[in-house]
Amino acid sequence: MTARLSHAARTTLAAAAVLTALAACQSAPTGAGTGDTETPQSVPAAEIATATGDEVDVFAEKAGAKADSTLGSPNELGADRTFLVERNDGDWLKVLLPVRPNGSTGWVKADQVKLSTTTLRVEIDPDAFTFAVHDGAKEIRSGKIGTGTGKTPTPPGRYFLTELLEPPDPGGDYGAYAFGLSGFSETLETFAGGPGQLAVHGTNDNGDLGREVSHGCIRVSDKDITWMAEKLPLGTPVEIAG
């Protein structure tokens, strides 16, 4: 399976934009994968909703008379506005929202989005400092991670990939690529001018892996994040155990 990414999401961003987007990922104060295999069909595919226009209306209740909020597309970082579908009722879709508090859901009209599916998902175990990518019931890649510290822990929950960033310096702190997540730090409302958004990103220091090191983001090796950038579409589900 190839990654389905917008042109905007693959554009190299200015350093300031990357730092703002990954504000929760910087280092906190000091206090091996497998290849592709055939896709099994025993686990249902996840549905991904991508905006077709320049905004998506979000309703608290299905078939609500008035939208409670509107989210623009592309999003603040230039990626097509994407949602993970939790329930498909035909004309209405219950989706996981990329807003605070983590786990927020809302209803969107099916005619404002296009639907796609993926059998891929990412499972993260902060206690074991490991990640695993599954294609259906089959694990196709795994590796070590770095996580948030005790004061700025990585919050557990169900998330999805919201954008793919290519930092201007692939040898820098964020590695070769960084995926934004739909969740946010639960201990930092803001950080370094950004909203405290979580991410899965590479690192230029493999010593970060296997320990608590960040303000809540997940760090993986540059080899692993490059593989993910090539394989995982926006909207891919990410489960963080806790």
Helices and strands as residue ranges (DSSP letters): H 7-10, H 15-21, G 23-25, E 46-51, E 55-58, E 69-72, E 82-88, E 92-96, E 105-109, G 110-112, E 113-118, E 120-125, E 130-135, E 138-144, E 147-148, E 157-165, E 178-184, E 197-201, G 206-208, E 212-214, E 218-219, H 222-231, E 237-240
